[in-house]
C-alpha cells in the first residue's frame, strides 16, 4: 500500500481534479485504489456521484475502523473505491487535538482500514493544520499543484519552509504546474524561474487550464471518460506516468 | 472488489419493465443486446452434465458452463467432439473435472443466445448494482440467466435487486426444468435402463422385455458409432447385444430350441462384426499403459505397432460405417425390434410360462453352484483354461443376477454382487493379459515376411510386452483364488442359499 496526497496550502489550484484523475489513472493501470476525500466540501465524492458519508462523523474517522470500512463506496470504475467526506470533516483538527499521537492518527487509520488497496489517494483541504501534518507524515508522496503565478509560488515557498522547520523529508514533495495558460507571459516566466529554483521538486508534467477539466463537474466523471483525447486527459496521464516512473516507495 | 456475484435462472423471457418497476428508488439502465449468436448445448451421449444440473454452452468458440448453483464459468475454445481432458486449460475444463474420461462432448441441442449488461442507478445516476442477462432460446422455448454483482458500500440495493429477481424466478432454478423448456424432446440416454418385473410374470415376458430394452439401447448407439464421437458408443452397443445374447442362452427353455439357436447365431454375427473394432479401441485407449510396461529404448517398436493399430482402426471404421448405413442392416435390426415387440411372434419353450421369480431362483442357484464347484477346483496347477471357464460362469451368474435383480431385495443383492464383482475384475484382468499376449503374437506374425523375419525393433517391443503381460497374468491368477475365498465365505453362502434355494429346486 502506498499513500499519495494531493495537497496545497492554497485553495483553487486543482487538487480535487488532480486526485480524481490520478485515482482513475491508477485504477486504469490495474491498481486497486481508494480515493479518500478529506475535504469537508466533498468534491471528490461529488465527481464520482457518491453521496456524503452519513455515519462516518466526528472522531469516528480516526477511531472506528469498521465504520471507516463500511463507509467506503465502489465507484462506477473497476478497482476504484471512494471514501466520501461529510461536513464534520471540518472539525478534524478539534478531534485530533484531543488525541494522543495526534500527528500520526491518519496513517494509523489508513493502514487499519485501507490495507486491501494498492494505492490510497488523499484529497486534502487547503491549510496548515494538525490534519495536514498528519498528511505529510502519512503520505509517501505529496503531489502539489502549483498555478504559475506569484501567489502560488509564495505558497510553495511556505510549504518548503514548513518542511524545513518541521524537519520533514522534502523529497516527498512532488510539485507540478497546474492550470497552465501558455499564452500568458507571466505563467511562462514563473515556470522558467521556478524550475530553476526548485530543480528537484517540480515534475515535468504540466496540466493546462482547460474547459474540459471544468466540465468534470457537469459530467461528474474523470476527464478521460468524457474527453479521452483532450490535452487535459493526456496531461493527467503524463503526470501519472511521471509519478510511477520516479516510483513511490513501497511500504 | 472480489465480491461474490449471485445468479438467477428465469424460465422464459426476462421482463425488463417488471424488473425496473420492482426496484423502488432506482432506475435500471440496460445496454442494447449483443446480436443473436447461435449456440450449441454440449453434453455427452448419456447427458452427464444434464443429470448434474449443469449446462455447457458453446457459442462462437467460447465455452460457458452454467453450474448447478447458477454460477457461470467461461473460457475460450471449442468443445464439440472433444474430450474434456483435451480442452485447453481454463476454468471450464477445471469445472468439468469429474466428466467421464471416455466420453466426448457433442451437441445435444442448439439455439440462439443474446447477452446484455445492465446497471441499477440511484438518483445521482450512480451505479449501485451491475448485472448481465444471458438469454437462450431454442425452437421450443426460452430461458434467461442473470448474474448480478454487488458493489462495495451498496449492499441494500444489491439485496433489493436479488429479492426482485428471486420473486421473478419464482423458485424455478431447477436446471432440469430449464433444460426441459429448451429441449423438451431430448430424452436422456440410459445405458442400463430399469426394467420392471413381476414375480409371477411369465418368464417369456421377462426375456422379451429385456431383449426389447437392450435392442433399443443398441440402436441408440448406432449414430454415435458411425460419427465416431467416442469409443463408448460401440462399447455400449456391444454390451447391449451381449445382454440380449445372454438372455437367449441363459433363459433355457423359454424359447423353442430352434428359434433360440437361430437368434443366438444372429446376435453372435452382429457382435462379431464389431469385435475387431472394439479390440483396436481398447488397445488404442490403453496406449499409455503399454508404453509404461517396457523401457523407453523399446518404445520405437511400440510406436510402430500403434501406428498400425490406428491405421487398421480407420479401415475397420469405414467397413463398419458402410455396414451400419446399409439397408440390409437396418432391415435386420427393424425386424428384430419388431420380433421382440411382444411375445406373439416367438416360439415358446417348456419354461415360457414359468413364473419369473421361481425361474430366476432356479437359474441363479444352479449357476452359483457351478461357479463354486469350478472355483474350488482351481489350484496353482490347474491349466489357464479352467480359469477362463470360471470367468465365463461368473459372467453368466452376474448377468442372471442383474436381469432378475428387480425381483429381489436390493440390499441383500448388493452384498453378494460386490464380492462377485471383485472376483470378476481379477478374472477380467487375467483374461485381458492372456488375450493381449495372443494378440501381440498374432500381430508379429502378420508383420513378418515369408521367411518369418520380423523388424527387430517391433519384435523386441512385442517380446518385452509379452514378458511383462505373462508376469501380470500369473500374479492375477493368485488374486483370483484369493478373491474367490472371500466370495465363498459362509455369510455369502448363506445369503445365496436363503435367496435362491427353494425346496422344489
HADDOCK unambig.tbl for C-alpha pairs under 7 A between the chains (distance, minus, plus):
assign (segid A and resid 49 and name CA) (segid B and resid 124 and name CA) 5.93 0.50 0.50
assign (segid A and resid 49 and name CA) (segid B and resid 126 and name CA) 5.52 0.50 0.50
assign (segid A and resid 70 and name CA) (segid B and resid 153 and name CA) 6.42 0.50 0.50
assign (segid A and resid 71 and name CA) (segid B and resid 153 and name CA) 6.50 0.50 0.50
assign (segid A and resid 72 and name CA) (segid B and resid 152 and name CA) 6.86 0.50 0.50
assign (segid A and resid 72 and name CA) (segid B and resid 153 and name CA) 5.80 0.50 0.50
assign (segid A and resid 73 and name CA) (segid B and resid 152 and name CA) 5.13 0.50 0.50
assign (segid A and resid 73 and name CA) (segid B and resid 153 and name CA) 4.37 0.50 0.50
assign (segid A and resid 74 and name CA) (segid B and resid 151 and name CA) 5.59 0.50 0.50
assign (segid A and resid 74 and name CA) (segid B and resid 152 and name CA) 4.76 0.50 0.50
assign (segid A and resid 74 and name CA) (segid B and resid 153 and name CA) 6.39 0.50 0.50
assign (segid A and resid 76 and name CA) (segid B and resid 126 and name CA) 6.99 0.50 0.50
assign (segid A and resid 76 and name CA) (segid B and resid 127 and name CA) 5.88 0.50 0.50
assign (segid A and resid 79 and name CA) (segid B and resid 1 and name CA) 6.71 0.50 0.50
